[in-house]
Amino acid sequence: MTFRAFLWSVGIFTIGAAVAFLATLFLVDPDESGLLGRLLFFGSIAIVFSGIAIILFSELYRKVLGVEGAAHHAGLLFRQGTLVGGYGMLLLLFQYWKIFFWWTALLLLVLMLLLELSFREWNKEE
């Protein structure tokens, strides 16, 4: 798969998740629909956040490293975008559970940074 095809597939998947999120937001009440509605709501927003982060990171990598360098780091882009999307979704989930404070946001950020550092160490060993 080329880097351009990777970005197109991420973009199309993000647009599909955004449509699912908007449909959930306007057509379904996540509180009244139960667990399935909440899973659809938070799952679609996590995919949207991840897709947007992947596209933004790929633009940043492309400007700094060039197209070949960004294509070489496509797995890293995907992992970092997924972590950023998960961070945003967890912040919204904590706000939904009413346990969102500044220190929880900081602890989640530390958790995501530790996960990224752990993934980098595991990839060094391979």
C-alpha positions in Angstrom: 0.0 0.0 0.0 1.4 3.4 -0.9 1.5 6.3 1.5 -1.2 8.1 -0.5 -3.5 5.1 -0.4 -2.9 4.9 3.3 -3.9 8.5 3.8 -7.0 8.1 1.6 -8.1 5.1 3.5 -7.7 6.8 6.8 -9.6 9.9 5.5 -12.5 7.8 4.2 -12.7 5.8 7.4 -12.6 9.1 9.4 -15.4 10.6 7.3 -17.5 7.4 7.8 -16.9 7.5 11.5 -17.8 11.3 11.6 -21.1 10.4 9.8 -21.8 7.7 12.3 -21.0 10.1 15.2 -23.3 12.8 13.8 -26.0 10.3 13.3 -25.6 9.1 16.8 -25.5 12.6 18.1 -28.7 13.8 16.3 -30.8 10.7 15.8 -30.0 8.6 18.9 -29.9 9.6 22.5 -26.9 7.8 23.9 -28.2 7.8 27.4 -31.6 6.3 26.5 -30.3 3.7 24.1 -28.2 2.0 26.7 -24.8 0.5 26.3 -24.9 0.1 22.5 -25.7 3.8 22.1 -22.8 4.8 24.3 -20.4 2.4 22.6 -21.4 3.8 19.2 -21.0 7.4 20.5 -17.6 7.0 22.1 -16.3 4.5 19.6 -17.1 6.8 16.6 -15.6 9.8 18.3 -12.4 7.9 19.1 -12.1 6.9 15.5 -12.7 10.5 14.3 -10.1 11.8 16.8 -7.6 9.1 15.7 -8.2 9.8 12.0 -7.7 13.5 12.4 -4.6 13.0 14.4 -3.1 10.6 11.9 -3.8 13.0 9.0 -2.3 16.0 10.9 0.8 14.0 12.0 1.3 12.7 8.4 1.3 16.3 7.2 3.8 17.3 9.9 6.0 14.3 9.1 5.7 15.0 5.3 6.8 18.7 5.8 9.8 17.7 8.1 10.9 14.4 6.6 9.6 14.5 3.1 7.2 12.0 1.5 9.6 9.0 1.7 10.4 9.6 5.3 6.7 10.0 6.2 5.9 6.8 4.3 8.7 5.0 6.1 7.1 6.0 9.5 3.5 5.1 8.6 3.2 2.6 11.4 4.5 5.2 13.9 2.0 7.7 12.5 -0.8 5.2 13.0 0.2 4.4 16.5 0.7 8.0 17.6 -2.6 9.0 16.0 -4.4 6.2 17.8 -2.9 7.2 21.1 -3.9 10.8 20.7 -7.4 9.8 19.6 -7.6 7.5 22.6 -6.5 10.3 24.9 -9.2 12.6 23.5 -11.9 9.9 23.8 -10.8 9.1 27.4 -11.0 12.8 28.3 -14.6 12.9 27.0 -15.4 9.6 28.8 -14.1 11.0 32.1 -16.2 14.1 31.6 -19.2 11.8 31.0 -18.5 10.0 34.2 -17.9 13.3 36.0 -14.4 12.4 37.1 -12.6 14.8 34.8 -10.2 17.1 36.7 -7.0 18.7 35.6 -4.9 16.0 37.4 -6.8 13.2 35.6 -6.0 14.8 32.3 -2.4 15.0 33.3 -2.3 11.4 34.5 -3.8 10.3 31.2 -1.2 12.3 29.3 1.5 10.6 31.4 -0.1 7.2 30.7 -0.1 7.9 26.9 3.5 9.1 27.0 4.6 6.0 28.9 2.7 3.8 26.4 4.5 5.5 23.5 7.9 5.1 25.2 7.2 1.4 25.9 6.2 0.8 22.3 9.4 2.5 21.1 11.5 0.3 23.4 9.7 -2.9 22.2 10.4 -1.9 18.6 14.1 -1.2 19.3 14.5 -4.8 20.5 13.1 -6.2 17.3 
